[in-house]
Amino acid sequence: MVAGFRFISCAVLALAALTSGCENKVEDGRAASSRAFPRADRPVSNLGANGFSSETERDSVNEARTVMDLAGIAKGMSVADLGAGEGYYTVRLAQRVGSEGRVLAQDIDSEALRNLGLRIERERLDNVSIKQGAEDDPRLPANSFDRVMLVHMYHEVGEPYAFLWHLRPALRPGGSVVVVDVDRPTESHGIPPALLFCEFEAVGFRLAEFVRKPKMQGYYARFEAKGAAPAPEAIRPCRLAGSAPAAAR
């Protein structure tokens, strides 16, 4: 059992966890829970429309296997798949970690999670559960995951500092966050590596590994938490043009 989180029947979770967590928005369009954190100094991609190829085509170049090998995903691990969508990585992670491992599939789109819940039931993936997150908080149980996967989704996170700050406590000792993304502007469904590194560093992560791999349709980066998380008001946002912090707003 993962600390702080019980993996129960997907059918039950699909009904219970998908209740809408409507957030109070203030005049500037930000959730009240985000206002302690700096606003990202970059555009944000629209949700979806990444235009990735089919699962068969992705498997033909061993995309998921390449990413999981780099991330060291092994039997018995507990892994969170954030922005799980249709479940391309979720089902393959479930197969890799085996019956002794656990996968939590998370998304902010309740309809996507309902469809994924049906797929999980259909494929009899008893080691997978699903959970709805929020734009500024993945809502993960503390001290629960060996790996947290952010595959082709981080550029869609509208509140990266709040999101990463809330994500940190979910890592087990020695755990890490894996990002797969594309080196292009954030409004074009990607994020330049220097900007990615800066945003993670601002919330107290260090870059542990970085690899460019065409089979992943982009690059691979792995981050580890270092020291204590900064206070929200101490976080300095990163400039769009590079990795130097800008003055806090």
Number of C-alpha atoms within 10 A of each C-alpha: 11 16 12 11 13 10 16 13 15 24 15 12 17 21 12 12 18 19 11 12 11 8 12 10 12 10 7 7 8 17 17 12 13 19 15 14 23 21 19 19 13 18 14 20 21 15 14 13 8 13 7 11 10 10 14 10 11 17 15 11 14 14 18 21 19 16 23 18 11 16 20 12 18 17 16 14 22 26 28 28 24 25 29 26 23 18 21 17 23 29 21 15 30 24 17 20 19 18 15 12 20 28 30 23 28 27 24 22 17 19 12 17 26 20 14 26 26 14 16 22 14 9 10 11 21 17 23 25 26 30 23 25 22 19 19 22 20 23 16 24 16 17 17 24 26 22 26 27 27 20 21 24 23 23 27 22 21 19 21 25 26 25 21 22 23 18 19 24 17 23 24 16 13 10 20 25 26 24 22 25 25 23 18 14 17 20 14 16 23 23 25 19 19 15 21 22 19 22 24 21 20 21 27 20 24 18 18 13 13 16 12 15 14 11 17 21 18 16 20 22 22 23 22 22 22 13 9 10 18 13 11 16 12 14 24 24 25 27 17 19 11 14 19 15 17 13 11 13 9
